[in-house]
């Protein structure tokens, strides 16, 4: 599974692409996913993928040259399920979309609090009046990852 999104002519590896996210969010009543631009959607998918990859996991990559931490194979020989990982990435991206911030902007969304950013050596400057509440996001994501890993019969190493 090698999926990508394009942001400002740069290709990023992700666990779920725009089509996956569209299908996932079409089944959610009241979803605001389709109200976002493709760039905003892609940013959330990259953010979700990076969050998943920010943890250490048991096992090893299936291939030494794969760009992301999954798929993985455990000591038992069990290999992660790409389809379930795609759904998890969509779930986390949707969570970021719906809960990225609780104030500091009219849209209530995390990215609207960013005044400017730079890709190389990532610098992010927030607007002076930005108030960003990310409480609960890490707990939500860790819980979702643990649930997913357990459902896959994989060792949990978070």
Secondary structure, 3 states (H helix, E strand, C coil): CCEEEEECCEEEEECCCHHHHHHHHHCCCCCCHHHCCHHHHHHHHHHHHHHHHCCCCCCEECCCCCCCCCCEECCCCCECCHHHHHHHHHHHHHHHHHHCCCCCCCCCCHHHHEEEEECCCCEEEECCCCCCCCCCHHHHHHHHHHHHHHHCCCCCCC
